[in-house]
Amino acid sequence: METLIAHPQNEEQATALKAVMKALKIDFETEERPYNPKFVEKVLKGVNARKSGKPGRKIDLQNMWK
């Protein structure tokens, strides 16, 4: 049997998919993938710094992957 992976774009779609699978007696699993809180904090810190007028870092695209 094959495995299907769905990517609902919002909670309404996710709820509808779950309801259909339950109605058809299809076993399914759910998996949450929240962002790492430290990563979110770091990103928000940079966004807030830029909004307050602090200069950001420039990355030379030629040397970016070196």
C-alpha positions, 0 to 999 in steps of 0.5 A, spaced: 500 500 500 502 507 498 503 512 503 500 519 502 502 525 505 497 531 505 499 539 506 493 542 508 494 550 508 490 552 514 486 549 520 480 548 516 483 544 511 486 540 516 480 538 520 476 536 513 482 531 511 481 528 518 474 528 518 474 524 511 479 519 513 476 518 520 469 517 516 473 512 511 476 509 517 483 510 514 488 510 520 493 517 520 498 520 524 499 527 525 506 531 526 507 538 529 513 541 527 514 548 530 520 552 529 525 552 535 524 557 540 531 560 540 531 560 532 525 564 532 527 569 537 534 570 533 530 572 527 525 576 531 531 580 534 534 581 527 527 584 524 526 588 530 533 591 529 532 593 522 525 596 524 529 600 529 534 603 524 540 599 525 544 597 519 544 589 517 549 585 515 551 585 508 553 578 505 557 578 498 554 573 494 560 571 490 563 569 497 556 566 500 558 559 500 565 559 501 
